[in-house]
């Protein structure tokens, strides 16, 4: 019996150790395979750069070699890398053109779509063609692809062209049902970030601003498509009113929205004609190959740094979204750029709807110090509103896309009162003994009293005064003129240029040229920062939450961020300079 137990334990021990050894070897093998796959492939002559427009579009996205292994089937695309690849392909002699596979993009603001489109238009100046194919074009993808030399549609395919809408979610009645009431303190008639928690419909001021920027964005999109497709704006608006998604493909061709109908296998002939590759396999290059080739080229001239600041502005990272502007980290990185003598100018690339007012002020201060050392040009991407505008307003020069959402100069405090939930719903009761009037300030047992509410409102008003003063100083404006365009109002980049919040409209490339001009340098190269963390740093972190978020984002679509905003309330600290995610622009 003793021998049986001994041998059984020995066998189990051996199996356990073998399992560990197998796991280690498997992990090493996977890392090895991923490391090989992580390399780049030399670009063959007469290659087409393939752009697959499918996934979640962000300003930047970290490498995720384990995504497929853990079931993340909906890729996250980097706007930064897409733009860099298009720019590099323009001058790469081995790239004969760009082939776009149009599918579906989520998370893409109109300005992000516009900037990709502008870079494609610039690429065409090289004389190289752009050809797009889609089984189904969403409106955002169609807007990008409308600049192509040829738009190809599956004979059974669809094109969505229906206009734009904003449909915010309101949580007030839901919160009341569970016994929660939001205590709101804000400044700015147009500051609508609190409305989902305090109302059941848009205020008149909010409806006014949404109507204004939504129509301005749509007019820009229509004008762009009109120029590329030679269809009048009047006809394009008539098409939008007719629900093109339910038109037959032949009709869409007759309407001029697409050029050719064919299945995917028929596209290769068009690409061969475009590249002159009549024999052998048609070569493609991906974004990574093209950008890696450009990065490997010798760097000459002065250095201009592009600092990418995208996501919510926070005092510390939240647990549901890594794409944030961490104030402490951002200030540390900007300080490095300030002290780096080899960096002659900095382009502050902002894509943020704001966040913590305190964190925004810390970054503003660091930008002020940076500006004293070298030129700083702000390039506004998808949005640079509220706190996003705060951190950019003191730059030497500010550029925004015509469709960038910006401004929203206002702040608010949003504090839930859960006393009714605790007492009426859960049966909890509280008593208190205190030495001073406000000793129990902020307790969950009761809402703020009138004097406490007045103190908080005064605090918010002082924060608003500081925000408007920062804008006035940064933009060289009179404080009274800032007040007229503040009040939390959201503007498009085109409107912001008209009222003086930005200097001119332009994309990232234009901002880089402006930075070089201010630095008085004609020969220069750019470096992106902060440097992304190596993909293997996340090996010890649990990926489960990331992939759950990815699945939720794919399932909920446009409603993902508004619902996450509801979950995020517990993270909000202090006063907020934040744009509600609900511009919620359906397109």
Residue pairs with C-beta under 8 A, 6 or more apart in sequence:
30 69
31 536
34 65
34 66
34 535
37 65
38 63
38 65
38 535
40 288
40 289
40 292
40 293
41 285
41 289
42 289
43 92
43 94
43 95
43 283
43 285
43 289
43 290
43 293
44 94
44 283
44 285
45 94
45 283
46 94
46 96
46 275
46 276
46 277
46 283
47 94
47 95
47 96
47 275
47 283
47 284
47 285
48 95
48 96
48 97
48 98
48 99
48 271
48 274
48 275
48 282
48 283
48 284
48 285
49 85
49 86
49 89
49 95
49 97
49 98
49 99
49 284
49 285
49 286
49 287
49 290
50 98
50 99
50 101
50 284
50 285
50 286
51 82
51 85
51 86
51 98
51 99
51 100
51 101
51 287
52 100
52 101
52 103
53 77
53 100
53 101
53 102
53 103
53 104
53 105
53 141
53 144
53 145
54 75
54 77
54 101
54 103
54 104
54 105
55 74
55 75
55 76
55 77
55 105
55 106
56 74
56 75
56 76
56 77
56 105
56 106
56 107
56 550
56 553
56 554
57 77
57 79
57 105
57 106
57 107
57 108
57 112
58 76
58 77
58 78
58 79
58 107
58 310
58 323
59 78
59 79
59 80
59 112
59 308
59 310
59 311
59 323
59 349
59 351
59 381
59 382
60 78
60 79
60 80
60 81
60 308
60 310
60 532
61 76
61 77
61 78
61 81
62 322
62 532
62 533
62 535
62 538
63 532
63 535
64 72
64 76
64 535
65 535
66 535
66 538
66 539
66 543
67 75
67 547
70 543
70 544
70 547
71 547
71 551
72 546
72 547
72 550
72 551
74 550
74 551
74 553
74 554
76 550
77 105
79 112
79 115
79 116
79 351
79 381
80 308
80 528
81 287
81 288
81 291
82 116
82 287
83 115
83 116
83 119
83 508
84 291
84 294
85 287
85 290
85 291
86 98
86 116
86 119
86 120
86 122
86 123
87 119
87 122
87 123
87 294
87 509
88 290
88 291
88 293
88 294
89 95
89 98
89 123
89 128
89 285
89 290
90 122
90 123
90 125
90 126
90 128
91 126
92 290
92 293
92 294
94 285
95 128
95 285
95 290
96 128
96 129
96 274
96 275
96 276
96 277
97 128
97 129
97 130
97 131
97 271
97 274
97 275
98 120
98 123
98 128
98 129
98 130
98 131
99 131
99 132
99 133
99 267
99 271
99 284
100 130
100 131
100 132
100 133
100 144
100 145
100 148
101 133
101 134
102 132
102 133
102 134
102 136
102 137
102 138
102 141
102 142
102 144
102 145
103 134
103 135
103 136
103 141
104 136
104 138
104 141
105 113
105 138
105 140
105 141
106 553
106 554
106 557
106 558
107 553
107 561
108 140
108 382
109 381
109 382
109 383
109 403
109 404
109 405
109 583
109 585
110 140
110 164
110 217
110 220
110 221
110 382
110 403
110 585
110 587
111 380
111 381
111 382
111 383
111 400
111 401
111 402
111 403
111 404
111 405
111 493
112 351
112 381
112 382
113 140
113 143
113 144
114 143
114 220
114 221
114 224
114 401
114 402
114 403
115 381
115 401
115 507
115 508
116 144
117 143
117 144
117 146
117 147
117 224
118 507
119 507
119 509
120 130
120 144
120 147
120 148
121 147
122 509
123 130
124 130
124 147
124 149
129 149
129 150
129 274
130 147
130 148
130 149
130 150
131 148
131 149
131 150
131 152
131 267
131 270
131 271
131 274
132 145
132 148
132 150
132 151
132 152
133 152
133 153
133 264
133 267
134 141
134 142
134 145
134 151
134 152
134 153
134 154
134 157
134 159
135 153
135 154
135 156
135 157
135 264
136 154
136 157
136 158
136 159
136 160
137 145
137 153
137 157
137 158
137 159
137 160
138 160
138 587
139 160
139 161
139 162
139 587
140 587
142 159
142 160
142 161
142 257
143 221
143 224
143 225
143 587
145 151
146 224
146 225
146 228
146 229
147 224
147 228
150 259
150 260
150 270
151 257
151 258
151 259
151 260
152 258
152 259
152 260
152 261
152 262
152 267
152 270
153 159
153 249
153 252
153 253
153 258
153 260
153 261
154 249
154 261
154 262
154 263
154 264
155 249
155 261
155 262
155 263
156 249
157 249
157 261
158 244
158 245
158 246
158 247
158 249
159 244
159 245
159 247
159 252
159 257
159 258
160 244
160 245
161 236
161 239
161 240
161 244
161 245
161 257
162 240
162 243
162 244
162 245
163 218
163 237
163 240
163 241
164 214
164 217
164 218
164 221
164 585
164 586
164 587
165 214
165 585
165 586
166 210
166 214
166 582
166 583
166 584
166 585
166 586
167 582
167 584
167 586
168 192
168 195
168 196
168 202
168 562
168 580
168 582
168 584
169 196
169 559
169 562
169 563
169 582
169 584
170 195
170 196
170 199
170 200
170 201
171 196
171 197
171 566
172 182
172 196
172 197
172 198
172 199
172 200
173 200
175 181
175 182
175 197
175 416
178 421
178 425
179 418
179 420
179 421
179 422
179 424
179 425
180 416
180 417
180 418
180 420
180 421
181 416
181 417
181 420
181 447
182 194
182 197
182 198
182 414
182 415
182 416
182 417
183 414
183 415
183 416
183 417
183 447
183 448
183 453
184 194
184 197
184 198
184 412
184 413
184 414
185 412
185 413
185 414
185 415
185 453
185 456
185 457
185 459
185 460
185 575
186 193
186 194
186 410
186 411
186 412
186 413
186 460
186 488
187 410
187 411
187 412
187 460
187 461
187 463
187 464
187 488
188 409
188 410
188 411
188 412
188 464
188 486
188 487
188 488
188 489
189 205
189 487
189 488
190 205
190 206
190 208
190 209
190 408
190 410
190 487
190 488
190 489
190 490
191 408
191 410
191 411
191 412
191 487
191 488
192 202
192 203
192 205
192 206
192 209
192 488
192 580
192 582
193 386
193 412
193 414
193 488
193 576
193 578
193 579
193 580
194 412
194 414
195 202
195 203
195 206
195 580
196 562
196 565
196 580
196 582
197 414
202 210
209 489
209 490
210 490
210 583
212 495
213 405
213 490
213 491
213 492
213 495
213 583
214 585
216 403
216 492
216 494
216 495
217 403
217 492
217 585
219 233
220 402
220 403
220 492
220 494
221 403
222 233
222 236
222 237
223 233
225 231
225 236
226 232
226 233
226 236
229 256
229 257
230 256
231 239
231 255
231 256
231 257
239 255
239 257
244 252
244 255
244 257
247 255
249 258
249 261
250 261
252 258
253 259
253 260
253 261
260 270
268 282
271 277
271 282
272 278
272 282
275 282
277 283
299 525
300 523
300 525
301 521
301 522
301 523
301 524
301 525
302 344
302 516
302 519
302 521
302 523
302 524
302 525
303 342
303 343
303 344
303 524
303 525
303 526
303 527
304 343
304 344
304 345
304 346
304 347
304 512
304 515
304 516
304 519
304 521
304 524
304 525
304 526
304 527
305 337
305 340
305 343
305 345
305 346
305 347
305 526
305 527
305 528
305 529
306 346
306 347
306 349
306 379
306 508
306 512
306 526
306 527
306 528
306 529
307 333
307 334
307 337
307 346
307 347
307 348
307 349
307 529
307 530
308 349
308 351
308 528
308 529
308 530
309 325
309 330
309 348
309 349
309 350
309 351
309 352
309 363
309 391
310 323
310 325
310 349
310 350
310 351
310 352
310 381
311 321
311 323
311 324
311 325
311 351
311 352
312 318
312 321
312 324
312 325
312 352
312 353
312 354
312 355
312 578
313 324
313 325
313 327
313 352
313 354
313 355
313 356
313 359
313 360
313 363
313 387
313 388
313 391
313 577
314 324
314 325
314 326
314 327
314 355
314 356
314 359
314 571
315 326
315 327
315 328
315 356
315 358
315 359
315 573
315 574
316 326
316 328
317 324
317 326
318 324
318 568
318 571
319 545
320 545
320 549
320 564
320 567
320 568
321 549
321 564
322 546
324 355
325 352
325 355
325 359
325 363
325 391
327 356
327 358
327 359
327 360
327 362
327 363
328 362
329 530
330 363
330 366
331 362
331 363
331 365
331 366
333 529
333 530
334 346
334 363
334 366
334 367
334 369
334 370
335 366
335 369
337 343
337 346
337 370
337 529
338 366
338 369
338 370
338 373
338 374
343 374
343 527
344 374
344 375
344 519
344 521
344 524
345 374
345 375
345 376
345 377
345 515
345 516
345 518
345 519
345 521
346 370
346 374
346 375
346 376
346 377
346 515
347 376
347 377
347 378
347 379
347 508
347 511
347 512
347 515
347 526
348 367
348 376
348 377
348 378
348 379
348 391
348 392
348 395
349 379
349 381
349 508
349 511
350 378
350 379
350 380
350 381
350 384
350 388
350 391
350 392
351 380
351 381
351 382
351 383
351 384
351 388
352 383
352 384
352 385
352 387
352 388
352 391
353 383
353 385
353 386
353 387
353 388
353 405
353 408
353 578
353 579
353 580
353 581
354 360
354 385
354 386
354 387
354 388
354 389
354 390
354 408
354 576
354 577
354 578
354 579
355 386
355 387
355 576
355 577
355 578
356 387
356 572
356 573
356 574
356 575
356 576
356 577
357 387
357 390
357 411
357 463
357 467
357 574
357 575
357 576
357 577
358 573
358 574
358 575
359 387
360 387
360 390
360 391
360 577
361 390
361 466
361 470
363 390
363 391
364 390
364 391
364 393
364 394
364 470
367 376
367 391
367 392
367 394
367 395
368 394
370 376
371 394
371 395
371 396
374 519
375 396
375 397
375 515
375 518
375 519
376 395
376 396
376 515
377 395
377 396
377 397
377 398
377 399
377 511
377 512
377 514
377 515
377 518
378 384
378 392
378 395
378 397
378 398
378 399
378 511
379 399
379 400
379 506
379 507
379 508
379 511
379 512
380 388
380 392
380 398
380 399
380 400
380 401
380 404
380 406
380 493
380 502
381 401
381 404
381 508
382 404
382 405
383 404
383 405
383 406
383 579
383 583
384 392
384 400
384 404
384 405
384 406
385 405
385 406
385 407
385 408
385 490
385 579
386 408
386 409
386 410
386 411
386 488
386 576
386 577
386 578
386 579
387 576
387 577
387 578
388 406
388 579
389 406
389 407
389 408
389 409
389 471
389 501
390 467
390 470
390 471
390 577
392 398
393 470
393 471
393 474
393 475
393 501
394 470
394 473
394 474
395 474
396 518
397 503
397 511
397 514
397 515
397 518
398 501
398 502
398 503
399 502
399 503
399 504
399 505
399 506
399 507
399 510
399 511
399 514
400 406
400 493
400 496
400 497
400 502
400 505
400 506
401 493
401 505
401 506
401 507
402 492
402 493
402 494
402 505
403 492
403 493
403 494
404 492
404 493
404 496
405 490
405 491
405 492
405 579
405 583
406 490
406 491
406 492
406 493
406 496
406 501
406 502
407 485
407 486
407 489
407 490
407 491
407 496
407 501
408 488
408 489
408 490
408 579
409 467
409 468
409 471
409 482
409 485
409 486
409 487
409 488
409 489
410 464
410 467
410 486
410 487
410 488
410 489
410 577
411 460
411 463
411 464
411 467
411 575
411 576
411 577
412 460
412 575
412 576
412 578
413 456
413 459
413 460
413 574
413 575
413 576
414 569
414 572
414 576
415 448
416 569
417 446
417 447
417 448
418 444
419 444
419 445
419 446
419 447
422 428
422 430
422 444
422 445
423 429
423 430
430 443
430 445
430 446
432 440
432 443
432 445
434 440
437 451
438 452
440 446
441 448
441 452
448 456
459 575
460 575
463 575
467 486
467 577
468 479
468 482
468 483
468 486
469 479
471 477
471 482
471 486
471 501
472 478
472 479
472 481
472 482
475 482
475 500
475 501
477 500
481 500
485 491
485 499
485 500
485 501
490 579
490 583
491 499
491 501
493 502
493 505
494 505
496 502
497 503
497 504
497 505
506 514
512 526
516 522
516 524
552 560
553 560
556 563
558 584
558 586
561 581
561 584
562 581
562 582
562 584
565 580
565 581
